[in-house]
Amino acid sequence: MEREVRVRFAPSPTGPLHIGGVRTALYNYLFAKKMGGKMILRIEDTDQNRFVPGAEDYIIEALNWCGVTLDESPVVGGPYAPYRQSERKPMYMQYALQLVESGHAYYAFDTAEELDEMRERLKAAKVATPQYNAITRATMKNSLTLPEDEVKRRLESGDPYVIRLKVPRKEEVRLKDMIRGWVMVHSSAIDDKVLMKSDGMPTYHLANIVDDHLMEITHVIRGEEWLPSAPLHVLLYRYLGWEDTMPEFAHLPLLLKPDGNGKLSKRDGDKLGFPVFPLRWTDPFSGELSSGYREAGYLPEAFVNFLAFLGWNPGTQQEIFSLEELAQEFSVERIGKSGTRFDIQKARWFNEQYLRAKPDTELATYLLAALEEHQITCTPEKAEKIAGLMKERVSFPQDFWQEAAYFFVAPTEYSEKVASKKWNTQAVEVFQEFKNELPALSDFNADSVKALLLQILERRGMKIGQVMQALRLAVTGAEAGPDLMQIIEVIGKEETANRIDMATAKLSHFATA
């Protein structure tokens, strides 16, 4: 009988969740949904020295914002609770002792100074990567080199020790990766990793394997940085007798800097002016503030769509996918092996597409919120009309106010470049005539306003192109924007007339024949 697909996202609460971690969580979620399985969040907080207050809450909030719903987690619980490794601490030692008893692990009593001395000896002997392994373990203080009675005495007297995996000296370890195919590593390249630390806490390697087994995880989808550890994990599954139910592995490609040269880091984001975290983060120790995509104005659905394409593609020309559509189309087989360059312009493009697809009523709420902050009153109907005019010109919700402020506040500054080229006596005469005839328009709308302007220009033997940019300057102060007649319809006859008068006065020195 086939097992239910169960995947897990297992971050450490050592700081904010990097965008690469969000992508890992997303791919796990999409795979689980595609396969009708379960998505689990497990907090791997075995390294208490690196624990950062608030990091776990941040991780959960970030996943919620992205729409990655969890079937089991520290918050929602589940049949395999607890979901924090620190709360599972009592269960790990039994598996470490099982490995010792079966001859696959051993006690090591070496002090930090003795380990440093060992590394220095190996460096002096020109060993490229000094390791505690099948060769060097014979020179160290452990239960393989010390007499049995001394080992017993040290354990009973409470001497500090760790438990290390006993990696075979000459063996080829193989695993099949869902993305990369067969991966083979010689055991001589694997060191005798610590499984249980001297404080009684398991290391990542042991806790990870034990928890994945006990939680019946069927697929481990994680970052490429864990690929070197995978052969070690295969050995642990084998030595614990769990090889038959070992999960399938998929190691995701790296997220690269925009120039493709190395892994994307917070420093890169700071330098190039974009976030590398989903939400804003304040470091609880230093107070340093890091920007987030949510606060920068990215919509969660646009952010998720963008993130999905950083390493995966559907094999078609379609780019816009809802979360449900992504889950339907997702397949591990279409994840690339090589790293993916990060392109913030593409993220911005996705955001623009999602904004433009929203109904004007929803877009109006962004504008109304900003107007309230500026203590400007506006009817929902007017805000909706303005949002509809501006949506092709904005990238973020906050742009609605920045780009549309002239609908509510008359310009006080004008582009000298436009004024020097387009503001002249002829244009001013047209605008005065236009202003004077506006009140007579009984049916005031964009069409009637344009018709009036064309009538005046026809009487004077002029073309609309001779005055449009100058009229836009007078009404909005901007060089470009949406349809000017629509803008005049929204701001009204009186305000349009006032703005023409104001511009005429301020730009009089440009009005030459």
C-alpha positions as CSV (number, residue, x, y, z in Angstrom):
1,M,0.0,0.0,0.0
2,E,1.5,3.4,-1.0
3,R,2.3,5.7,1.8
4,E,0.6,9.2,2.1
5,V,3.0,11.9,1.0
6,R,4.3,13.8,4.0
7,V,6.8,16.6,3.6
8,R,8.3,19.0,6.1
9,F,9.9,22.4,6.2
10,A,12.4,22.4,9.1
11,P,14.0,25.8,9.7
12,S,16.2,26.8,12.7
13,P,15.0,29.8,14.7
14,T,18.3,31.6,14.3
15,G,17.0,34.8,12.6
16,P,14.6,35.9,9.9
17,L,13.6,33.5,7.2
18,H,15.7,34.1,4.0
19,I,13.9,34.2,0.7
20,G,15.7,30.9,-0.2
21,G,14.1,29.3,2.8
22,V,10.6,30.6,1.8
23,R,11.1,29.0,-1.6
24,T,12.0,25.7,0.0
25,A,8.9,25.9,2.1
26,L,6.8,26.8,-1.0
27,Y,8.2,23.9,-3.1
28,N,7.4,21.5,-0.2
29,Y,3.9,22.9,0.0
30,L,3.2,22.7,-3.7
31,F,4.5,19.1,-3.9
32,A,2.3,18.1,-0.9
33,K,-0.8,19.7,-2.5
34,K,-0.1,18.2,-5.9
35,M,0.2,14.7,-4.3
36,G,-2.7,15.1,-1.9
37,G,-0.3,14.9,1.0
38,K,0.5,16.8,4.2
39,M,2.8,19.8,4.9
40,I,4.5,19.9,8.3
41,L,6.5,22.6,10.0
42,R,9.1,21.4,12.4
43,I,11.3,23.9,14.3
44,E,14.8,22.6,14.6
45,D,16.0,24.5,17.7
46,T,18.7,22.0,18.9
47,D,21.4,24.7,18.7
48,Q,20.4,26.7,21.7
49,N,23.5,29.0,21.4
50,R,22.2,30.4,18.1
51,F,18.5,30.7,19.2
52,V,17.0,34.1,18.4
53,P,13.9,35.3,20.3
54,G,11.0,36.0,17.9
55,A,12.5,34.0,15.0
56,E,9.9,31.2,15.3
57,D,7.0,33.6,15.3
58,Y,8.5,35.3,12.3
59,I,8.8,32.1,10.3
60,I,5.2,31.2,11.0
61,E,3.9,34.7,10.1
62,A,5.9,34.7,6.9
63,L,4.5,31.3,5.8
64,N,1.0,32.5,6.7
65,W,1.5,35.7,4.6
66,C,2.6,33.5,1.6
67,G,-0.5,31.3,1.9
68,V,1.5,28.2,2.8
69,T,-1.0,26.5,5.1
70,L,0.4,23.9,7.5
71,D,-1.3,20.6,8.3
72,E,0.9,20.1,11.3
73,S,3.1,22.5,13.2
74,P,3.9,23.8,16.7
75,V,0.9,26.1,16.5
76,V,-1.8,23.7,15.0
77,G,-0.4,20.6,16.6
78,G,-0.8,17.2,15.1
79,P,-0.5,13.4,15.7
80,Y,3.3,13.5,15.7
81,A,3.7,16.4,18.3
82,P,5.7,18.0,19.7
83,Y,7.0,19.9,16.6
84,R,9.9,21.7,18.3
85,Q,13.1,19.6,18.6
86,S,13.9,21.1,22.0
87,E,10.7,19.6,23.3
88,R,11.6,16.2,21.8
89,K,15.0,16.1,23.6
90,P,14.4,13.0,25.8
91,M,13.8,10.8,22.8
92,Y,17.0,11.2,20.9
93,M,19.5,9.6,23.3
94,Q,18.0,6.2,22.9
95,Y,18.8,6.2,19.2
96,A,22.3,7.4,19.8
97,L,22.8,4.6,22.3
98,Q,21.3,2.1,19.9
99,L,24.0,3.1,17.4
100,V,26.7,2.8,20.1
101,E,25.4,-0.7,21.0
102,S,25.3,-1.8,17.4
103,G,28.9,-0.6,16.8
104,H,28.0,2.2,14.5
105,A,28.7,5.0,17.0
106,Y,31.1,5.6,19.9
107,Y,31.7,7.9,22.9
108,A,34.4,10.6,22.5
109,F,35.9,12.3,25.5
110,D,38.3,14.7,23.7
111,T,38.5,18.2,25.1
112,A,38.3,21.3,22.8
113,E,42.1,21.8,23.3
114,E,42.8,18.2,22.2
115,L,40.6,18.6,19.1
116,D,42.5,21.9,18.2
117,E,45.8,20.1,18.6
118,M,44.6,17.3,16.3
119,R,43.6,19.8,13.6
120,E,47.0,21.6,13.9
121,R,48.9,18.3,13.5
122,L,46.9,17.5,10.4
123,K,47.4,21.0,9.0
124,A,51.2,20.7,9.6
125,A,51.1,17.3,7.8
126,K,49.5,19.2,4.8
127,V,46.1,17.5,5.2
128,A,43.7,19.7,3.1
129,T,40.6,19.1,5.3
130,P,41.4,18.0,8.9
131,Q,38.7,15.6,10.1
132,Y,37.9,13.4,13.0
133,N,37.5,10.2,10.9
134,A,38.3,6.6,10.4
135,I,42.0,7.4,10.5
136,T,42.4,10.1,13.1
137,R,39.9,8.6,15.6
138,A,42.7,6.0,16.5
139,T,44.8,8.8,18.0
140,M,42.0,10.4,20.1
141,K,40.3,9.7,23.4
142,N,37.2,7.7,22.6
143,S,35.6,4.4,23.5
144,L,37.4,2.8,20.5
145,T,40.9,3.6,21.9
146,L,40.4,3.6,25.6
147,P,40.1,0.5,27.8
148,E,36.5,-0.6,28.5
149,D,36.8,-0.1,32.2
150,E,38.1,3.5,31.7
151,V,35.2,4.3,29.4
152,K,32.8,2.9,32.0
153,R,34.5,5.0,34.8
154,R,34.4,8.2,32.7
155,L,30.7,7.7,31.9
156,E,29.8,6.9,35.5
157,S,31.8,9.9,36.9
158,G,30.0,12.3,34.5
159,D,33.0,13.2,32.4
160,P,31.9,15.3,29.4
161,Y,31.5,13.4,26.2
162,V,29.9,13.4,22.8
163,I,28.6,10.5,20.7
164,R,30.1,10.3,17.2
165,L,29.0,8.3,14.2
166,K,31.5,5.6,13.2
167,V,31.8,6.1,9.5
168,P,33.4,3.2,7.6
169,R,36.8,3.8,6.1
170,K,36.2,2.4,2.6
171,E,32.7,2.4,1.4
172,E,30.8,4.1,-1.4
173,V,27.6,5.7,-0.3
174,R,24.9,6.1,-2.9
175,L,21.6,7.9,-3.0
176,K,19.1,8.9,-5.8
177,D,18.2,12.5,-5.8
178,M,14.9,13.4,-7.5
179,I,16.5,16.4,-9.2
180,R,20.2,15.4,-9.6
181,G,19.9,11.6,-10.2
182,W,22.4,9.3,-8.6
183,V,24.8,10.9,-6.1
184,M,27.9,8.8,-5.0
185,V,30.3,9.8,-2.2
186,H,33.2,7.8,-0.8
187,S,33.0,7.3,2.9
188,S,36.6,8.6,3.2
189,A,35.2,12.1,2.5
190,I,32.7,11.9,5.4
191,D,33.9,12.6,9.0
192,D,32.7,11.0,12.2
193,K,30.0,13.6,12.8
194,V,28.9,14.3,16.4
195,L,25.4,13.0,17.0
196,M,24.9,13.9,20.6
197,K,26.5,17.0,22.1
198,S,28.0,17.2,25.6
199,D,24.9,19.1,26.8
200,G,22.7,16.2,25.9
201,M,21.2,17.8,22.9
202,P,21.3,16.0,19.6
203,T,23.0,17.6,16.6
204,Y,21.0,18.4,13.4
205,H,22.1,15.2,11.8
206,L,20.7,12.8,14.4
207,A,17.6,14.8,15.3
208,N,16.7,15.4,11.7
209,I,16.8,11.7,10.8
210,V,15.0,10.5,13.9
211,D,12.2,13.1,13.5
212,D,11.8,12.4,9.8
213,H,11.4,8.7,10.6
214,L,9.1,9.1,13.5
215,M,7.0,11.7,11.7
216,E,6.8,9.4,8.6
217,I,8.2,11.9,6.2
218,T,8.2,10.5,2.7
219,H,10.1,13.2,0.8
220,V,12.8,15.6,1.9
221,I,12.9,18.7,-0.3
222,R,15.6,21.0,0.9
223,G,18.4,23.4,-0.2
224,E,21.5,22.3,-2.1
225,E,23.7,23.2,0.9
226,W,22.5,20.0,2.5
227,L,23.6,17.8,-0.3
228,P,27.1,17.1,1.3
229,S,25.2,15.8,4.4
230,A,22.9,13.5,2.5
231,P,25.3,10.5,2.4
232,L,25.8,10.8,6.1
233,H,22.0,10.7,6.5
234,V,21.8,7.6,4.3
235,L,24.3,5.9,6.7
236,L,22.2,6.8,9.7
237,Y,19.0,5.4,8.1
238,R,20.9,2.2,7.3
239,Y,22.5,1.8,10.8
240,L,19.2,2.5,12.6
241,G,17.4,-0.1,10.4
242,W,15.2,2.3,8.6
243,E,16.6,2.2,5.1
244,D,13.4,0.6,3.7
245,T,11.3,3.6,4.7
246,M,14.0,6.3,4.0
247,P,12.4,9.3,2.4
248,E,13.2,10.4,-1.2
249,F,15.6,13.4,-1.4
250,A,15.4,16.4,-3.6
251,H,18.1,19.1,-3.2
252,L,17.1,22.5,-4.6
253,P,19.4,24.7,-6.6
254,L,20.9,27.8,-5.0
255,L,19.4,31.3,-5.4
256,L,22.2,33.3,-6.9
257,K,23.1,37.0,-6.9
258,P,21.7,39.0,-9.8
259,D,25.1,38.8,-11.6
260,G,25.0,35.0,-11.1
261,N,28.3,35.1,-9.1
262,G,27.6,33.3,-5.8
263,K,24.7,32.7,-3.4
264,L,22.3,35.6,-2.7
265,S,22.9,37.1,0.7
266,K,21.4,39.9,2.9
267,R,24.5,42.0,2.0
268,D,23.6,41.7,-1.7
269,G,20.1,42.9,-1.0
270,D,21.3,45.8,1.1
271,K,23.8,46.8,-1.6
272,L,21.4,46.6,-4.5
273,G,18.4,47.9,-2.7
274,F,15.9,45.0,-2.4
275,P,14.8,42.8,0.5
276,V,16.0,39.2,1.0
277,F,13.4,38.5,3.7
278,P,9.6,38.1,3.2
279,L,8.7,40.4,6.1
280,R,10.5,43.3,7.9
281,W,12.7,42.0,10.7
282,T,14.2,43.9,13.7
283,D,17.2,42.2,15.2
284,P,16.4,41.7,18.9
285,F,20.0,42.2,19.9
286,S,21.4,44.9,17.7
287,G,18.1,46.7,16.8
288,E,19.1,46.5,13.1
289,L,16.1,46.8,10.8
290,S,15.9,44.6,7.7
291,S,13.4,45.4,4.9
292,G,10.7,42.9,3.9
293,Y,8.7,42.2,0.7
294,R,5.4,42.7,2.5
295,E,6.3,46.1,3.8
296,A,7.8,47.1,0.4
297,G,4.4,46.7,-1.1
298,Y,4.6,43.3,-2.8
299,L,1.3,41.3,-2.8
300,P,1.7,37.9,-1.4
301,E,0.3,36.2,-4.4
302,A,2.7,38.0,-6.7
303,F,5.7,37.2,-4.4
304,V,4.8,33.5,-4.4
305,N,4.3,33.4,-8.2
306,F,7.7,35.1,-8.6
307,L,9.4,32.7,-6.1
308,A,8.0,29.6,-7.7
309,F,9.7,30.5,-11.0
310,L,13.1,30.8,-9.3
311,G,14.3,27.3,-10.2
312,W,11.1,25.8,-11.6
313,N,9.1,26.3,-14.8
314,P,5.9,24.8,-16.0
315,G,7.2,24.0,-19.5
316,T,4.8,26.4,-21.1
317,Q,4.7,30.2,-21.9
318,Q,2.3,30.9,-19.0
319,E,3.8,32.9,-16.2
320,I,0.8,34.1,-14.0
321,F,-0.4,31.3,-11.7
322,S,-2.5,31.3,-8.6
323,L,-1.2,29.3,-5.6
324,E,-3.8,26.6,-6.5
325,E,-2.7,26.6,-10.2
326,L,1.0,26.3,-9.1
327,A,0.1,23.3,-7.0
328,Q,-1.7,21.7,-9.9
329,E,1.2,22.2,-12.3
330,F,4.1,21.7,-10.0
331,S,6.5,18.8,-10.4
332,V,10.0,18.2,-8.9
333,E,11.1,16.9,-12.4
334,R,10.9,20.5,-13.7
335,I,13.2,22.0,-11.1
336,G,16.6,22.8,-12.6
337,K,19.9,21.6,-11.3
338,S,21.8,24.8,-11.7
339,G,21.5,27.9,-9.6
340,T,18.9,30.6,-10.5
341,R,19.8,34.3,-10.8
342,F,17.7,36.6,-8.6
343,D,15.9,39.3,-10.7
344,I,14.2,42.0,-8.7
345,Q,12.8,43.6,-11.8
346,K,10.9,40.4,-12.5
347,A,9.5,40.4,-9.0
348,R,8.3,44.0,-9.7
349,W,6.8,42.9,-13.0
350,F,4.8,40.1,-11.2
351,N,3.5,42.7,-8.7
352,E,2.4,45.0,-11.5
353,Q,0.5,42.2,-13.2
354,Y,-1.4,41.2,-10.0
355,L,-2.3,44.8,-9.2
356,R,-3.7,45.4,-12.7
357,A,-5.8,42.3,-12.4
358,K,-7.5,43.4,-9.2
359,P,-10.9,45.1,-9.4
360,D,-10.9,48.9,-9.2
361,T,-13.0,48.7,-6.0
362,E,-10.2,46.8,-4.3
363,L,-7.4,49.1,-5.6
364,A,-9.4,52.0,-4.3
365,T,-8.9,50.8,-0.7
366,Y,-5.1,51.4,-1.1
367,L,-5.7,55.0,-2.2
368,L,-8.4,55.6,0.5
369,A,-6.0,54.4,3.2
370,A,-3.3,56.8,2.0
371,L,-5.8,59.7,1.8
372,E,-6.9,59.1,5.3
373,E,-3.3,59.4,6.5
374,H,-3.1,62.7,4.7
375,Q,-6.5,63.8,6.1
376,I,-8.0,64.1,2.7
377,T,-11.7,63.1,2.2
378,C,-12.7,61.3,-0.9
379,T,-15.8,59.2,-1.9
380,P,-15.2,55.5,-2.6
381,E,-16.6,56.1,-6.1
382,K,-14.1,58.8,-6.9
383,A,-11.2,56.7,-5.4
384,E,-12.3,53.8,-7.6
385,K,-12.3,55.9,-10.7
386,I,-8.8,57.3,-9.9
387,A,-7.5,53.8,-9.1
388,G,-8.8,52.6,-12.5
389,L,-7.0,55.4,-14.3
390,M,-3.7,54.8,-12.4
391,K,-3.4,51.1,-12.2
392,E,-1.4,50.8,-15.4
393,R,1.1,53.2,-14.0
394,V,1.8,51.7,-10.6
395,S,4.0,48.9,-9.3
396,F,3.0,48.9,-5.6
397,P,-0.1,49.8,-3.6
398,Q,1.6,52.8,-2.1
399,D,2.2,54.2,-5.6
400,F,-1.5,55.1,-5.9
401,W,-1.0,58.1,-3.6
402,Q,2.4,59.0,-4.9
403,E,1.3,58.9,-8.6
404,A,-2.2,60.3,-8.0
405,A,-1.6,63.1,-5.5
406,Y,-2.4,65.7,-8.1
407,F,-6.0,64.6,-8.2
408,F,-6.3,66.1,-4.7
409,V,-3.5,68.6,-4.4
410,A,-2.9,71.3,-7.1
411,P,0.7,71.3,-8.4
412,T,3.0,74.0,-7.1
413,E,6.0,73.1,-9.2
414,Y,6.2,72.5,-12.9
415,S,8.8,70.9,-15.2
416,E,11.0,73.6,-16.6
417,K,12.0,71.3,-19.4
418,V,8.3,70.9,-20.6
419,A,7.5,74.6,-19.9
420,S,10.5,75.9,-21.9
421,K,9.4,73.8,-25.0
422,K,5.6,73.8,-24.8
423,W,4.4,76.8,-22.8
424,N,3.8,79.8,-25.1
425,T,1.4,82.7,-25.7
426,Q,-0.7,80.6,-28.2
427,A,-1.2,77.8,-25.7
428,V,-2.1,80.3,-22.9
429,E,-4.8,81.9,-25.1
430,V,-6.3,78.5,-25.9
431,F,-6.3,77.6,-22.1
432,Q,-8.0,80.9,-21.2
433,E,-10.7,80.3,-23.8
434,F,-11.0,76.7,-22.7
435,K,-11.4,77.7,-19.1
436,N,-14.0,80.3,-19.9
437,E,-16.2,77.9,-21.9
438,L,-15.9,74.9,-19.4
439,P,-18.8,76.1,-17.2
440,A,-21.2,76.0,-20.1
441,L,-20.7,72.3,-20.5
442,S,-24.0,70.7,-19.2
443,D,-22.9,67.1,-19.8
444,F,-19.4,67.3,-18.2
445,N,-17.3,64.3,-18.9
446,A,-14.0,63.3,-20.6
447,D,-15.6,63.2,-24.1
448,S,-17.4,66.6,-23.8
449,V,-14.2,68.2,-22.4
450,K,-12.1,66.9,-25.4
451,A,-14.8,68.0,-27.9
452,L,-14.7,71.5,-26.4
453,L,-10.9,71.7,-26.6
454,L,-10.9,70.4,-30.2
455,Q,-13.6,73.1,-31.2
456,I,-11.4,75.8,-29.8
457,L,-8.3,74.5,-31.6
458,E,-10.2,74.2,-34.8
459,R,-11.3,77.8,-34.6
460,R,-7.6,78.8,-34.2
461,G,-6.3,76.5,-36.9
462,M,-4.3,74.5,-34.4
463,K,-3.6,70.8,-33.7
464,I,-4.2,69.2,-30.3
465,G,-0.5,68.1,-30.1
466,Q,0.5,71.8,-29.9
467,V,-1.1,72.2,-26.5
468,M,-1.7,68.8,-24.8
469,Q,1.6,68.6,-23.0
470,A,1.3,72.2,-21.7
471,L,-2.3,71.6,-20.6
472,R,-1.2,68.5,-18.8
473,L,1.5,70.5,-17.1
474,A,-1.0,73.1,-16.0
475,V,-3.5,70.6,-14.6
476,T,-1.2,68.0,-13.0
477,G,2.3,69.4,-12.9
478,A,3.5,66.1,-14.4
479,E,5.0,65.4,-17.8
480,A,3.0,62.2,-18.3
481,G,0.1,60.3,-16.9
482,P,-3.3,58.7,-17.8
483,D,-5.8,60.3,-20.2
484,L,-5.8,64.0,-19.4
485,M,-9.5,64.4,-20.3
486,Q,-10.4,61.7,-17.7
487,I,-8.3,63.5,-15.1
488,I,-10.2,66.8,-15.8
489,E,-13.5,64.9,-15.5
490,V,-12.4,63.7,-12.1
491,I,-11.1,67.0,-10.7
492,G,-14.0,69.0,-12.1
493,K,-14.6,72.3,-13.9
494,E,-13.8,74.7,-11.1
495,E,-10.5,73.0,-10.0
496,T,-9.4,72.8,-13.7
497,A,-10.0,76.5,-14.1
498,N,-8.2,77.4,-10.9
499,R,-5.2,75.3,-12.0
500,I,-5.0,76.9,-15.4
501,D,-5.0,80.3,-13.7
502,M,-2.3,79.3,-11.3
503,A,-0.1,77.8,-14.0
504,T,-0.6,80.9,-16.2
505,A,0.6,83.1,-13.4
506,K,3.6,81.0,-12.4
507,L,4.8,80.2,-15.9
508,S,4.2,83.7,-17.4
509,H,7.9,84.1,-18.1
510,F,7.8,81.2,-20.5
511,A,4.8,82.6,-22.5
512,T,6.6,84.1,-25.5
513,A,5.1,84.5,-28.9
